[in-house]
């Protein structure tokens, strides 16, 4: 029953395509009737589903668990969103594996915890949500935990990136 409730909120992207087509041919007042405000917000957060190979999915699961294992599910979703945003961004490599293993990017890769973490059901759920197109990151490409980061790294984030928001102990930037 819980899965059904969650599924009802995530409207397939084909319905948005149809709504967008209707929107182009209708006046502003009519458009509001077709797409209620709360549904429009969901449309902005739900993008196209992403298909990964089993290997790529495992890499994503491991980096999310290693980076955000103590975070709530939204914190895990945000980390998955950042990885997937990087894959889509021209400034980063084109695959999850290449993004995650890019030199000096993620401390769990550097310290080996990516290989020893145990993936939880909550991490599985967060990654599935991200792969199904749910993006709550506002386009974030970077995140850090200020308390656990070296001062030179914190300075780099603060002087070179645009701060977006904080969730739990992670701050998100682009």
Secondary structure, DSSP 8 states (H G I E B T S, - for coil): -HHHHHHHHS--HHHHHHHHHHHHHS-HHHHHHHS-HHHHHHHHHB-------HHHHHHHHHHHHHHHTTS-HHHHHHHHHHHHHHHHSTTS-SSHHHHHTSTTS-HHHHHSGGGT----HHHHHHHHHHHTTB--STT--EEEEGGGS-HHHHHHHHHHS-EEEEETTEEEE-
